[in-house]
């Protein structure tokens, strides 16, 4: 609490002169161009956009939590501040491509993104491109793509926003944003810090404590009560945005994001080691920077970007030898340097839109394990050092021959190292069935490729340089409807999808005693996605809103049997739920808002053969219930936001990942402060 009172003192007594205004000319400029681009740009694309209400809902929430509650994407999570990856339409985490301000966030080593390391308060816009639509963002998104962006506040004057959160398990969250705009300049600085002991209690159903009589016979047992061990974390992020609006020379924007995460890896609930006898930690330092130039003309747009990413990732596993002596079992450190550049253009000619871009990423990766002991008992270093150039060219032609009908044909071609992918085409179409209710039919198809990651090829031991790129075809189609009135608005969509992926890469145990990646012959995925929302304004004081998402996903291994006993063929992929759903409801009265969130996942298999005859072969379905209540207190010179959150309202016991129990009922209280000095 001391940090909160110190910051509060500073803001109350500072002499900031906040003045928010926007010129009429700027408003007209944005409204005209956004409408013109959206009519052509998103034709036929299955796309989900997250608004500020979802992104700013919870100070303790990472982007992983936002995606699980506001989309059909399945988030495989090990708990807060632990690995959280996304599965689009039954695919693997590496099949979801993620960009930030146009620069790819996927690790060149692992191919995936840990969404627990992205604070939702650092993201201003998030657009999810399902299936074929991912080709618009990048290649390799066999399931989909997520485009994230940050931007400065387009308003004059100084703006300050402070949030302090305090929660269960000694959890503290601090967020500060300071924005300033004057003339052609805008700047925004965001700082986020989170820390927690994260030592929540749980009942361990993987262990038993037995009771014996005097003769040594078992007379009974109970499941022990334990606490999450070695799960503490400290996350720090700072993001700086600077924007300059030139006169005829275009707009310039600089975004720089530094993060440091220091996280303990919790012990499994089947681990009998004492927490004090091991040290299992991951530390990551990451810097991302992007500079952008954009020039908007009457019928065209030109844009150029350049960026740089540096990551220093250290994983340590130590065991206590006694007398304050520790043995390094694993000391794996990796360094990633990536240079990024992109040029892009768009042209509008009557009913046509032409666009294209060229993207280049140059990766330099060093991966080392300094704790390897040779046969002679000497310490040695194992790892790899590789550089790879990745380039991608993209062209698109969109045509709307009539107001109700639109088509789009896109082509992409990739270079990775010295290899070229075949041509990656995609096709989109939409037809306006009825203006009343804005009923639109959409259909799309694409061919896609994803080349192996550097770990897939070179990791020691286990890398397989003979891997083939994954390739697949995907189709989807559906119907969408929307309406916006003075008292109520609603929208909804139903989409069916089908994809077939060849040469799917999966890591399997080898006869040499370590895991190695191989190409599975084929994986088939199909299912349905449903999205709906409704908002009603009852009167000037009362508002009601709700939105929901549902997904039915079948993701089946159709590959050749590894041996005569292989029972995985035709079975659901591990950790992919067949059914998932999320519902959010809001009731607002004056300055008060009550929100209820419900999330459901069906059972997930932990073995490729979908074994159900043991407790470790399947994870039970679970329902999650969260509620929150918030209000704004408006004083003459300050607005105070108070919010209380209760998660896992009914104290459900569940596991999202095998042997990693999740927390029961827990609480967060946050206070937000916005000074309003004039």
N, C-alpha and C positions, 0 to 999 in steps of 0.2 A: 504493500500500500504506500510505502514511502515514496516510490517513484511517481506514483499518481499524484500525491499531494504537492511534490516539488514542481511537476509540470503544470498542475492546476494553478499554483501560485504565480508561475511565470506568465501564463496566458491572461489571468484576471487583471494583472497590473501592467501589462504591456499596452502601449498606445497605438495599436494597429488601427489604421483607418481602412475599413473594409468597404469597398464600393463595387457592387456587381451590376454591370450593364452590358448590353449587346447592341450593336448598331443594326438598323433596319437593313442596310445593304448586306451585311454578313448573313443575316437570317435568310434573305432571298437567295443568296448565292448557294448556301447549303441545301435549301429545300429543292431548288430546281435540279441540281446535279444529282442528288441522291435518288430522286424519283426516276430520272431519266436512265441512270445506270441500272437500277434494280429491275426495271421492266425487262431488260434484255439479259442482264448478267446471270440471274438465277433461274432462267427458264428450264423447267423440267428437273431441276435439282432437288433431291431430298435433303433438306437442310434444317437444322435446329439452331436457333439463336437464343443465347442466354441473356436475359436483361439484368439491369442493375439490382432489381429486387432479389434475384437469385444469387448473384455474385456477392452482394453485400449483406446477406442474411445473418451471418454468424462470424464474429471476430475470430473464433477458434477454428473455423473451417478452412481447409485447404481446397484446392480445385478438385481433388478427388471426391470430397464430400459433396460439393456442388454438382458434379456430374452424376453421382449416384442418385441424387434426389430430384434432378431436373432433366433427365434424359433417359433414353433406353440403353445407354452404354453401361455395361457391367464393370464395376470396379472391384478388382481382387485386392483386398487390403489386409495387411498384417496388423492393423491398428493405427492409432494416431502416431504420426512422426515415424512410421515405418513404411516399407515399400508398398506403394499403391499404384497398380497398373490398370490400363483400360483394355477392355475387350469389345470391339465393335462387331456385332452380328456373328458372334461365335468364333472370331479369329483370335490370334495370339496378340500379346502386347506390342510386339515388333511390327504388327500389321496395321497399327494406328500411327499415322504420320502427324506430327505436331509442329506448328510454327509459332513463333512470337515475332510480331512486326515483320513478317516475311522470312525470318531466319529459322532454319530447322533446329528443333530442340532435341531430336532423337540422338542418343549417344551413338557415335560411329563404332563403339566397341560392342554394346549390347543391343542396339537397335530400338530401344524402348525409352519411355519417359516415366520418371517417378513423379506422379502428380501430387504426392504428399509434400514435395519440396516447393510447390507453387502456391503462395498465399492468394486466396481468391480476391483479397482487397488490392492486389497488385494488377488485376486484370480488369480492363474497362469494357472490352468486347470479347465474346467467345462465340464462334460459329462452328457448328459440327456438320461436316459433309459426310453423308452416309453413302456407302457403296461406291458406285461409279463417280459420284460427285467428288471423291477424293482426288481424282486425276487433275482436277482444276488446281488443287493446292500443291500436290507433289505426287510423284510416282511411289509405288511401294505400299500405298494405303489399301491393302487388299480387303480390309474391313471398313475403313473410313479415315477421315482426317479431321484435325481440330486446329482452327486458326485463331490464335490469341493476339490481342493487341492492347497496347497502353497508349494513352494520349493525354496531352495537357488540357486543363480546363479552359474552354473558350470563353472566358469572362474577364472583365476588367477588375482591378483591385486585388486585395490580399484576402486569402481564404485559409482558414486553419481548421483542422479536424483532428481531434484527439479521442482515442478510445482506450480504456483500461478494462481488461477482463480478468476475473478471478474465478477459478473453478475447482472442481473436485481433484483430489490427488495432487494438491499443491501445484496447481497449474496457473500460470500467469501469461497473459497476452497483452502486448502493448502495440498500438498503431498510432502513427502521427503522419499527417499529410499537411504540407504547407504549399499553397499555390499562389502564384502572383501573375497578373497580366497587366500590361500597359502598352498601348499603341500596337505595334506589330509583334511584340514579344510576349511569350507565355512560358512559364516555368512551373514545374511541379516536383516536389521532393517527398518521397514516401519512405518511412522507416517502420519496420515490423520486427518485433522481438517476442519470442515465445519460449517458455521454459516450463518443465514439469518433472516431478518425481515419477509420475506415471505408474505408480505402484498399486494399482487397483486390486481388490480382493476377488477371488473366484473359488468355486468348488471344483477341485480337480477330479474329473471322472475318468482320468487315465491311470490313476493310482488308487490303491486301497490300503487302509490301515486296519490290520487284523487284530482281533482280541483272542486270547488263549486262556484256557483253564489251567489248573495246577498240573495236569498231566500233559500239557503241551498241545491239547487239541484246540482247533479253531472253533470259537464259539460265536463269532460274528465279525463284522467289518463295517467300516464307514469310509466315505470319500473325504479326504483331508481338505481343509480350508487353507488356501495358499494365497500369496500375493504375486503380482507380476514383477519378476526380478530382472534387474539390469535394463529396464525400459526407459530410463530418464533421458531427456533430450533438451538441447538448447539450440534454437534456430534464430539466425539474425539475417535480415534482408534490408537493403537500401536501394531505392530506385530513383534515378534522376531523369526527368524529361525536360527538354528545352525545345521550344518551337518558335520559328521566325517566319512571318508571312511577308514575303517580298512583294514588291509592286512590279508585276510583269515578269519577274525573274523566278517565280515559283516559291513554294514553301519549303523550309528546311526544318528537320526534326532530328534531335539527338536523344537516344534512350540508352542509359547505362544502368546495369543491374548487377549488384554484387550480393552474394549470399554465402553464409557459412553455417553449416549444420554439423552439430556434434551429437551423435545419437548412440545410445546403447542398444545392442541387439538383444531383445528379451530371451530368456531361457525358455525352451520348450516345456510344456507341462508333463512331458515324459522324461525330463532330465532330472537326475538325482544329485547332480553336483550342487555344492553350496555356492551361492552367489559370490561370496567373498573369495572363492578359490579360482575364479576366472575373470578375465577382462575381455569383453567382446564388444568392440566399438567400431563405428564408422564415422569418419570425419571428411567433410567435403568443402572445398573452397571453389566457388565458381564465379566467373565474371563474364557477362554478356554485354556487348555494346553494338548498337546499330545506328548509323546515320542515314537519313532518308532525304531525298529531294523529290518534289512533286510539282508539276506544272500542269494546271487545268486550263484548257482552252474551251472554246464554244462547242467543238465537236471532237475533241481529242484529249488524251491524257498521256503525259510522259512521266516516268518515275525511275529513279535509280537508287540503289541501296548498297551499302557496304557495311560489313560487320566482322566481329571477332569474338570468339568464345575460348575461354581458358578454364579448364577443370583440373583440380588436384584432388584425387579421391584416394583415401587411405582406409584400409580395413585391417584391423588388428585383432588377433585372438591369442591371448596369453593365459598360461596356467601357473598357479602358485607352486613354487618348489619348496617353500618354507624359508624362514629367516630373511624375508623380504627379497627373495630371489624369484624372478619370473622367467619362464621359458617362452620364447616366441614360437608359437605353433604356426601362425599365419601372419605375415606382414606384407600384404599385397597393396602396392601403390601404383596408381596409373596417372599419367599426365596426358591431357588432350588439348591440342591447339588447333582451332579451326578458323580459317579465313573464308569469309562469305561475300559474294557480290551478286547483284541482280539488276537487270535493266528490263523495263516493261513499258508497253505502249498500248493504247486503246484508241480506236477510231470509230466514230458514229456517222453513218451515211444513210439518211432516211430510215429505212426499215432494217438496215444492216448494222452489225457491230463486228469489227475485226480487232483482235487482240493477240498479243504474243509476249513472251518473256524468255530470257536466258538467265539461268541460275548456275553459279559455280561455287562449289565447296571444296576447299583443300584441307584435308585432315592430316595431322601429325600425331601419332599415338605411341606412347611408351607404357608398357604394362610389365611390372616386375613384382616378384615375390622374393623378398630378402630373407625369408625364414626357412628356406629349403636346406635340408641336411643331406649331404651325399653319403654314399655307401661307406666311404672312409671316415665318416663322422665330421667332415668339414662343412662349414657353411658355404653355400653357393647361391647363385641368383638364377632364377628361372623366369622367363617371360618372353616378350617380343617387342620389337620396335618397327613400326610400319608407317608409311605415308600413302595416302590414296586421294586421287583427284576424282571428284564426282561432279558431272555437269549434266544439265537438263535443259532441253529446248522445248518450248510449248507454243502452239498456235491454236487459235479458236476463231470460228466463224459462226455468228448467230444471226438468224433471219426470222423476222416476223412478217409473213406475207399478208396476214390479216390480223385484226385486233384480237381475235379469239385464238389464233394459232401461232405457235413459235417452234423453231428448230435450232439445234446447236450441234456442230461437229467439232471435236477437239482432237488434236494430235500431239503426242509427246514422244520425245526420243532422249534416252539417257546414255551417258558414258560413265563407267566406273572403272578406274584404273586404265587398262588398255582394252577393255571389253565394251561392246555396244549392246544395248538391249534391242530387241525387235521393236518395231513401231507400236506405240501404245495409243490406240484410238478409243474415243468415247463418243456416245451419241445421246442427245437429250431432246425430248419433245414434250409439249404441253398443249392442252386444249381447254378453253374456257367453255364449260357446258352451260352455265347459267350465270348471268350477272347478279341475279338475286341470290344472295348467299355466297357469291364468289366461288362457285363450284368449279374446280379445276382438276382435270385428269393429267397425270404426269407419268412419264416412262423414261427409262435410261438404261444404257448398256455400256460396258467397258471391258477392255482387255487390260491387264495390269501385270507388272513384274516387280519383284523385290529381290535385290541381290544380297548375298550373305554379308553379315557383319564381320568386322575384323576379328572378333573373338571366335565366330564360327569358323573362320579360316585358319587363324594363327594361334589361338589360345594353347598354352602349354601347361599340362599335357591335354590332348584331346582334340585340338583343332584339325579340321578336315579341309585341306586346300582343294579337294576334288569336288566340293559341293557345287550343285547346279543352282541357278537362280530359281526362286519360286515364281510361278506364273499362273494366272487364273483369269477366268471370265466371270463377270457378275452382271446380273440383271435385276431391276426392280421396277415396280409400277404401283401406282396408287391414286387415291383421290383426296383432295384437300378442299376445305371450305372455311370461310371466314366472314365475319360481319362486325362492323364497328358502328354503334349508335350512340346517341346522347346519354342513354340510361344504361345500356348494357352492350357488351361485346363478347364474341366467342370465336373460337377457331378449332378446327379438328382435322385430323388426317389419318388415313389407314394405308399402310404400305406393305406389299409383299416383296420378298427378295429371294434370290437364288444365286449361289456362287459355287464354282468348281475350281479348286486350286490344286495344281500339280506340283510335284517336287517340294511339298511342304517340309520345312526344316524342323527337326525335333532332336533333342539331345537324349541319347539312350546309353545305358551302361554297356561297356565293352568287355570282352574276355580278358583284356589287359589290366582290368581293375580300376579304370577311370571312365568317365562319361565322354561321349564324343557325338557330334552332330551328324545326322544322316538325312537323306531325302526320303520322305514317305511318298508313296506313289500318288496318293490323291486324298483330298479332304473335301467333303461336300457339306455345304451349309445352306439352310433355307429357313424361312420363318415369316413372321408378321410383326410389324411395329404399329402401335396405336398411340396417338397423342391428342389431347383435348384440353381446352381451357375455357373458362367462363368468368366474366366479371360483371357485377351488377351494382349500380349506384341506386340505393333505395331512396335516399333523400340526402340533404346536405351533410348529415352527420353519419349515416350508416352506409357502409360498403361491404360487399361480399365477393370473394374471388376464390376460384379453385382451378387447379390444373392437375392432370394425371398422365401417366405414361405406362404402357404395357408392352411387353415383348415376349413372343414365343420363338425360341431359337433351337434349331436342331443342327448340331455341328458333328459330323460323323467321319470317323477314320475309315476310308475306303481303300487303304493301301494293301500291298501284298503282305502276307504273314511273314514275320521274321523267322519263325520256325513252326514246326507242326503243332505246337501247343499254344500258339498265339491266339488269344481270345479277344483281341482289341478290335478286330475288323467289324465294321458296322456299328460300333459303339460310340456313345457321346464322348467328346473330348473332355479331359479332366478339368475340373473347376468351372465348367460352363453350365450355368443353370438353364434348364429348359424353359422355365417361366420366371419372369421378373416384373415387378410393378412398383410404381411410386405415386403417391397422391399427396398434394399439398393444398390445404384450405386456409383462407384468411378471413377474419371478420374484423372490420375497423369501425370504431365509434369515436368520432372527434379525433383526439390525439392518441387514442389507444388502439393497439392492434394485437389480436390473438391469432396465433398460427399453429396449425397441427400438421405434422408430416408423418406419413406412413410409408414404409418401404418393405417389400417382400421379395425373397429369393427362394426358389424351390431347391430341392436337394442337389448337391454337387458331388460328383464322383471324384475320388482321389486316386483311383487306379484306372489305367487305360482299358482294362477288361470290365469295368463297371461292377466290381465285386460289391455285394451288399450283405454278405454273410458274416461280416465282422464290423466292429465299431469304427475301425480306421478306414474302411473302404468307402464310406459315404458320409457326407456331412448333412445333418438334418436341415430341413427348411426352417426359416425363421422370419418373424415379423418384427419390424422395428418401429417404435412409436416415439416421436419427439414433439414437445410442445414448447411454445415461447409466448411471452407477454411483454410488450414494450409500450412506452409512452414518451412523448416529448413534452418537456417543461420549458415554456417560452418565457424568459425573463427579459427585462429591458435591453440588456447588452449581451445576452448569451442564450443559447439553446442547449438544454441538457437532455440527452436521450438515455433512458433507463431501460434495460432489457434483462429478463431472466429466462433461462433456457433449462429445460429438463430433458435429458436424453435417455433413451431406453426406459421409458416411463414405467413399464410393467416389469422391469428388472429381468428381462429374458436372458437366459444362459445360452450362449451360442458360440460357434467358431466359424470364422470366415475362411480360415486356412487351417489345415490339419495341425493339431497340437499347439495352436496359439489361441487360447481363450480370449474373448473380448470383454470389455468392461460392462458391468451391470449399470443400474441407474446412477446417473451422475448429473452434476449441476454446473451452470456457469452464470455469473452475474457480471454484466458489463455496464459501464457508464461512458457515454460519448459527450464531448464538449465542443461546441462550435461558437466561438466568440463573434459578436455582432456589433462591434464598435463602429460608430459613424463619425 
